[in-house]
Amino acid sequence: MKEYKVAILGATGAVGREMIKILEERNFPVADLIPLASARSAGTKLSFRGEALPVREACPDAFSGVDLVLGAAPNALAKEYAPHITAAGAVFVDNSSAFRMSPGVPLVIPEINPEDARLHRGIIANPNCSTIVALVAVNAVRRLSEILSMTVSTYQAVSGAGAGGPAELAEEVSALAAGRTVSPSVFPYQIAYNLIPQIGDFLENGYTAEEMKMQNEGRKILHLPSLRVSCTCVRVPVVRSHSISISLVTKEPVSAEAARAAIAAAPGCLLVDDPAQRKYPMPLDTSDQDLVYVGRIRRDIANENGLSLWCCGDQVRKGAATNAVQIAELLTH
Ligand SMILES: NC(=O)c1ccc[n+]([C@@H]2O[C@H](COP(=O)([O-])OP(=O)(O)OC[C@H]3O[C@@H](n4cnc5c(N)ncnc54)[C@H](OP(=O)(O)O)[C@@H]3O)[C@@H](O)[C@H]2O)c1
């Protein structure tokens, strides 16, 4: 089997560190792993297969001889390095939002549209984390009837804002317990014991950029150009795993029983739906694993042909690092 020289751009961050774990866990055929980050991290050691690999400072010629680059860095960096990565002949599987909506760049969730990955011209984009968690669940229902629209509310963990998010939550909890005031820097307001109904900048239509991703990326991934999604994204004081409430409107009615059976059989989903036993998905249970847990499935009493459900998934893993490694695996077949 061919082995690949793999670089991780942003190897020291929340997603980059998880990618290293997942490459090892899934036994991806890595010949050589090159962790890249900023000058601040150069020389830091990251462990891969029992070896301590030194982090190198990212620079334009860091990609020579590399087959695959997993992107786990901010948008601006992905845009800056993409031309150097593709010029070196490597495939760039990027987690930032820089290229997701670019024509010619496949946007892939391997459980949903693996065939799109083959159409790449050097860059494949990993979708937004909440979009991945929601669509893995929604795609199961879509097998029963076309999805016309969705009303979605997300409850997004602080680690979705990068490695600094959990650190800020922990610091605020300790500061408040000690009677000190807090001074948020990662989030615009105190996140401990609070909710912040803004993720991303506000657009002219009153939605945020994060909220519009659910519709825009959903249309591209599901190949449903007229899908309508009204989304509200909320940052919550949960360390890890995004939770999502979804009300779907389908073309034909879908019963809760049929939806449960479809979700139980769908790749990437785990049905956790036994209200009588108080069994439903919760973020503490879904962290540090790859399945999207789906429950609270019921007919929506406010919508003709409506179905409501609740799902949780680890956004650092399935919403980012695992999904990216799964995309890379598609390229090895
Ligand atoms: N966190 C999530 O749940 C999640 C989910 C889906 C997608 N994403 C996306 O994945 C990407 C990474 O997110 P993250 O949460 O892992 O962020 P993070 O924890 O803040 O990590 C950012 C990484 O980028 C590196 N970096 C920053 N500036 C750099 C520079 N000038 N040159 C070289 N490297 C630089 C950092 O290196 P240093 O350590 O040296 O600063 C670090 O390795 C982002 O585009 C984010 O939107 C994140």
The ligand as an SDF file (V2000), in Angstrom:
LIG
                    3D

 48 52  0  0  0  0  0  0  0  0999 V2000
  -12.2420   23.9710   16.9650 N   0  0  0  0  0  0  0  0  0  0  0  0
  -13.2020   23.3960   16.2510 C   0  0  0  0  0  0  0  0  0  0  0  0
  -14.0970   22.7420   16.8110 O   0  0  0  0  0  0  0  0  0  0  0  0
  -13.2500   23.5390   14.7500 C   0  0  0  0  0  0  0  0  0  0  0  0
  -14.1960   22.7900   14.0520 C   0  0  0  0  0  0  0  0  0  0  0  0
  -14.2580   22.8770   12.6490 C   0  0  0  0  0  0  0  0  0  0  0  0
  -13.3860   23.7030   11.9840 C   0  0  0  0  0  0  0  0  0  0  0  0
  -12.4740   24.4410   12.6790 N   0  0  0  0  0  0  0  0  0  0  0  0
  -11.5380   25.2760   11.8950 C   0  0  0  0  0  0  0  0  0  0  0  0
  -10.2520   24.6500   11.9570 O   0  0  0  0  0  0  0  0  0  0  0  0
   -9.2380   25.6390   11.9360 C   0  0  0  0  0  0  0  0  0  0  0  0
   -8.3790   25.4720   13.1950 C   0  0  0  0  0  0  0  0  0  0  0  0
   -9.1940   25.7020   14.3280 O   0  0  0  0  0  0  0  0  0  0  0  0
   -8.7070   25.3920   15.8220 P   0  0  0  0  0  0  0  0  0  0  0  0
   -9.9590   25.4260   16.6050 O   0  0  0  0  0  0  0  0  0  0  0  0
   -7.8380   24.1990   15.8630 O   0  0  0  0  0  0  0  0  0  0  0  0
   -7.8490   26.7190   16.1440 O   0  0  0  0  0  0  0  0  0  0  0  0
   -6.6790   26.9180   17.2140 P   0  0  0  0  0  0  0  0  0  0  0  0
   -6.8280   25.9620   18.3400 O   0  0  0  0  0  0  0  0  0  0  0  0
   -6.6670   28.3670   17.5050 O   0  0  0  0  0  0  0  0  0  0  0  0
   -5.3570   26.5330   16.3910 O   0  0  0  0  0  0  0  0  0  0  0  0
   -4.8900   27.3130   15.3050 C   0  0  0  0  0  0  0  0  0  0  0  0
   -3.6490   26.6750   14.6980 C   0  0  0  0  0  0  0  0  0  0  0  0
   -3.1980   27.5250   13.6210 O   0  0  0  0  0  0  0  0  0  0  0  0
   -1.8300   27.8820   13.8630 C   0  0  0  0  0  0  0  0  0  0  0  0
   -1.5270   29.2320   13.4110 N   0  0  0  0  0  0  0  0  0  0  0  0
   -2.1610   30.3880   13.7600 C   0  0  0  0  0  0  0  0  0  0  0  0
   -1.5410   31.4430   13.1670 N   0  0  0  0  0  0  0  0  0  0  0  0
   -0.5100   30.9420   12.4580 C   0  0  0  0  0  0  0  0  0  0  0  0
    0.5040   31.5140   11.6220 C   0  0  0  0  0  0  0  0  0  0  0  0
    0.5700   32.8210   11.3980 N   0  0  0  0  0  0  0  0  0  0  0  0
    1.4030   30.6820   11.0090 N   0  0  0  0  0  0  0  0  0  0  0  0
    1.3480   29.3460   11.2140 C   0  0  0  0  0  0  0  0  0  0  0  0
    0.4100   28.7230   11.9960 N   0  0  0  0  0  0  0  0  0  0  0  0
   -0.5020   29.5210   12.6100 C   0  0  0  0  0  0  0  0  0  0  0  0
   -1.6760   27.8190   15.3830 C   0  0  0  0  0  0  0  0  0  0  0  0
   -0.2910   27.6890   15.6870 O   0  0  0  0  0  0  0  0  0  0  0  0
    0.2950   28.2540   17.1040 P   0  0  0  0  0  0  0  0  0  0  0  0
   -0.1110   27.2530   18.1350 O   0  0  0  0  0  0  0  0  0  0  0  0
    1.7540   28.2650   16.8320 O   0  0  0  0  0  0  0  0  0  0  0  0
   -0.3160   29.5990   17.3150 O   0  0  0  0  0  0  0  0  0  0  0  0
   -2.4830   26.5520   15.6910 C   0  0  0  0  0  0  0  0  0  0  0  0
   -1.7150   25.4020   15.3740 O   0  0  0  0  0  0  0  0  0  0  0  0
   -9.9600   26.9900   11.8330 C   0  0  0  0  0  0  0  0  0  0  0  0
  -10.0510   27.3830   10.4950 O   0  0  0  0  0  0  0  0  0  0  0  0
  -11.3410   26.6920   12.4140 C   0  0  0  0  0  0  0  0  0  0  0  0
  -12.3230   27.5650   11.9240 O   0  0  0  0  0  0  0  0  0  0  0  0
  -12.3800   24.3540   14.0450 C   0  0  0  0  0  0  0  0  0  0  0  0
  1  2  1  0
  2  3  2  0
  2  4  1  0
  4  5  1  0
  4 48  2  0
  5  6  2  0
  6  7  1  0
  7  8  2  0
  8  9  1  0
  8 48  1  0
  9 10  1  0
  9 46  1  0
 10 11  1  0
 11 12  1  0
 11 44  1  0
 12 13  1  0
 13 14  1  0
 14 15  2  0
 14 16  1  0
 14 17  1  0
 17 18  1  0
 18 19  2  0
 18 20  1  0
 18 21  1  0
 21 22  1  0
 22 23  1  0
 23 24  1  0
 23 42  1  0
 24 25  1  0
 25 26  1  0
 25 36  1  0
 26 27  1  0
 26 35  1  0
 27 28  2  0
 28 29  1  0
 29 30  1  0
 29 35  2  0
 30 31  1  0
 30 32  2  0
 32 33  1  0
 33 34  2  0
 34 35  1  0
 36 37  1  0
 36 42  1  0
 37 38  1  0
 38 39  2  0
 38 40  1  0
 38 41  1  0
 42 43  1  0
 44 45  1  0
 44 46  1  0
 46 47  1  0
M  CHG  2   8   1  16  -1
M  END
$$$$
